[in-house]
Amino acid sequence: MKKYLYCALALMVVLLVSACKNGPEFVYEKSWTDVAAWKSMITPGGGEGSVVRGDSSAIIQAAPDGWGGVQSEKITLDLSQNPILLIQVRENADGFKWGAKFVPDSPAIPDHAWGFYLIEDNNFKWNNYAGTDIRLKLGQDFIDIYGEKAEGVFWIYAAGSPDATVEISSVKILNIGK
């Protein structure tokens, strides 16, 4: 079954690449050493985790309340370019989960300060890439409020226990074009 899943994923990447007029363009690339320099998430309350440098990954640690992580520097998403978020996950121990959100600058609604899920809590690991279509995931309601060019930060967090961790190898955004 996994073989078919990998084949389907590879076919999807080939189709995405061939659908682009000028080819895909990586507009954001952060290595594990870059992610290891990110700061604790700034939240409305709780979840301010931490990060340390591992041998070949950034190890994100949940906060004492059982979830939390780190946030990127401020970035601008150009949703008109159909960006794809790719997070390479080295390890996430069984029993724990991890996820990713986008938090817009100056949230229009108080709940938006908690961000928008890009990758829901999961246990994906073993140096594979987790990916999502950011425009599709954020949706038209988000675009109506924040526009197609939205500034904010990414959160990557561990969840499930104060001992929860997730090891990240890289974070990339691939614009596939209009």
C-alpha positions in Angstrom: 0.0 0.0 0.0 2.8 2.4 0.9 4.4 1.7 -2.5 1.2 2.9 -4.3 1.0 6.0 -2.0 4.6 6.9 -2.9 3.9 6.4 -6.6 0.8 8.6 -6.4 2.8 11.3 -4.6 5.6 11.2 -7.2 3.0 11.4 -10.0 1.4 14.4 -8.3 4.8 16.2 -8.1 5.5 15.4 -11.8 2.0 16.8 -12.8 2.6 19.9 -10.6 5.9 20.5 -12.2 4.6 20.0 -15.8 1.6 22.3 -15.1 3.9 25.2 -14.4 4.7 27.4 -17.4 8.2 28.4 -16.2 8.6 25.5 -13.8 8.1 25.6 -10.1 9.9 28.2 -8.0 11.1 27.7 -4.4 10.4 31.1 -2.8 11.2 30.1 0.7 13.8 27.5 1.9 14.9 27.0 5.4 17.3 24.3 6.5 17.2 22.6 9.8 19.9 25.0 11.1 17.7 27.9 10.1 14.7 26.4 11.9 16.8 25.7 15.0 17.3 29.5 15.2 13.5 30.3 15.2 12.0 31.7 18.4 9.2 30.4 20.6 5.7 30.9 19.3 4.0 34.1 20.4 0.5 33.1 21.2 -2.5 34.6 23.0 -1.7 32.2 25.9 0.2 28.9 26.2 2.1 26.8 23.8 5.4 28.7 23.8 7.7 25.8 23.1 11.4 25.7 22.3 13.9 24.4 19.8 17.4 23.0 20.0 19.9 21.9 17.3 20.2 18.1 16.9 22.8 16.3 14.8 20.8 16.8 11.6 17.5 18.4 12.6 15.9 21.1 14.6 14.3 19.5 17.6 11.1 21.3 18.5 9.9 20.7 22.1 6.4 21.3 23.4 5.8 23.7 26.2 4.9 22.4 29.8 1.2 22.6 28.9 1.6 19.8 26.4 1.8 21.6 23.1 3.8 24.3 21.5 6.7 25.1 19.3 8.4 27.8 17.4 7.6 30.4 14.8 9.4 31.6 11.6 10.4 35.1 10.9 7.7 37.3 9.2 7.0 36.2 5.6 4.7 37.3 2.9 2.6 34.6 1.2 1.5 35.3 -2.4 -1.6 33.1 -2.6 -2.1 34.1 -6.3 1.0 31.9 -7.0 -0.6 28.8 -5.5 2.1 28.1 -2.9 2.8 24.6 -1.6 4.2 24.2 1.9 6.7 21.3 2.3 8.0 20.3 5.7 10.6 17.5 5.9 10.1 15.7 9.2 13.0 13.5 10.4 11.2 12.1 13.5 8.1 12.3 15.7 8.0 9.7 18.4 5.0 7.4 18.6 2.3 8.8 20.9 3.1 12.4 20.0 1.9 14.6 17.2 3.0 17.7 15.4 1.4 20.3 13.2 1.8 23.6 11.3 -0.2 26.8 11.2 0.0 30.2 9.5 -0.7 33.2 11.8 -1.5 36.5 10.0 -0.1 39.8 11.2 -2.8 41.9 12.8 -5.5 39.2 13.1 -8.9 40.6 12.0 -10.7 38.4 14.4 -9.5 37.4 17.9 -9.6 33.7 17.1 -7.2 34.3 14.2 -4.4 35.0 16.6 -4.3 31.2 17.1 -3.5 30.8 13.4 -4.9 28.7 10.6 -4.1 25.0 10.3 -2.0 24.2 7.3 -1.0 20.7 8.5 -3.3 19.3 11.2 -1.8 17.3 14.2 -0.3 14.1 12.9 2.5 11.6 13.4 4.2 11.9 10.0 7.9 11.1 10.2 11.0 9.2 8.9 12.5 12.0 6.9 9.5 12.3 4.6 7.9 15.5 3.4 4.5 16.6 4.6 2.9 19.0 2.1 -0.2 21.1 1.6 -1.6 23.6 -0.9 -1.6 26.8 1.2 -4.2 28.6 -0.9 -6.6 25.7 -0.8 -6.0 25.1 2.9 -6.5 28.8 3.9 -9.6 29.1 1.7 -11.5 32.0 0.1 -12.7 33.3 3.4 -9.1 34.0 4.5 -8.4 35.6 1.1 -11.5 37.8 1.5 -10.2 39.1 4.8 -6.4 39.2 4.3 -6.0 39.4 0.5 -3.9 37.3 -1.8 -0.7 38.7 -0.3 -0.7 38.0 3.4 2.0 38.7 5.9 2.5 36.5 9.0 4.5 33.7 10.5 4.5 29.9 10.4 4.2 27.9 13.6 5.5 24.4 13.8 4.7 22.7 17.0 4.8 19.4 18.9 1.7 18.1 20.8 0.5 15.4 23.1 2.6 15.8 26.2 5.1 18.2 27.8 7.7 15.6 26.5 6.5 15.8 22.9 9.1 16.7 20.2 9.2 16.8 16.4 12.5 16.9 14.5 12.4 19.1 11.4 15.0 18.8 8.5 13.7 21.6 6.3 10.8 23.9 5.4 10.1 25.0 1.9 7.5 26.9 -0.1 7.1 26.1 -3.8 5.1 28.5 -5.9 3.5 26.5 -8.8 2.1 29.6 -10.5 -1.3 30.8 -11.5 
